[in-house]
Amino acid sequence: MITDDECGVTEEWMRGWNDAKHRLGFRVFGMAIGAAGAAEAGSVLEVLCDYLRSIEDLTEVHAAADLFRVI
């Protein structure tokens, strides 16, 4: 899941999302690119994802490597 953090979800949608994750047994990997606030505690992306990384510059070798090491 990749976002610019310009979204919001309702509690009802979140319950459905969590039910589906539990029922289907999937995990969500998220990347916040150029939007540091998208990965902060309590953000929509942080709540939706099991693994979340934030990166400002995809050309920075160590930061990009960390993203793909987890995936």
N, C-alpha and C positions, 0 to 999 in steps of 0.2 A: 504494500500500500504506500503510495507516494502522494503527498499533499503539500499545499502551500498554507495550510491551517485556516483556510477561509470557509470552513464548514461548521455545522453543528448537527447534533442528532438528538432526538427526543428520548426520554426515558423508555418509552414503549419500544422504539426502534432498538435501543441498547439491550433491552431484555430479549428481544427476538434474536439479535446478534449473538448474545451469550448463549442462548438456548441452542442455536444452530452450531456454534463452536463446540459445545459440549456433546451434542447429539452426533455430529459428524467427525469430531476428533481432529480438527485442523488447528494449525497455529498461524498467526499473522506476523509477518515481518514488515516493519515500517521504516521509511526513510524520510526525514524532514530535510529537504535540500534548500538551503538559503533562507530558512525560516526557523531560526533558533527557538522561538516561542512555541513552535509546533511540537517540540519534544519535551517541553517542560511538564513537571508533575501537574496532573489535573487537566491537561490539554485533551482535546478529543482524540487525537492520534495516540497519545499515551494510554488512554483508557481502552482504545480499540485493539492495540497491538500487544503481542506477547514479548516481542523483541523490537526495540526501537533505537535507531541511531540518528544523530543529527550531523549534518555536514554542510559546510559553507562553500567549499571549493572541491569539486570532484577531481581536479587535476593535482591535488595534494596527495602524494603517493600513500603515505601512512594512513591517512583518514579513509581513503577509498579502500585500501587493503582491509582495514578493520570492518568495513561494511560487509565485504564478501567473505570474510573469515567466518562470520556468524551464520550466514546463509549457507 
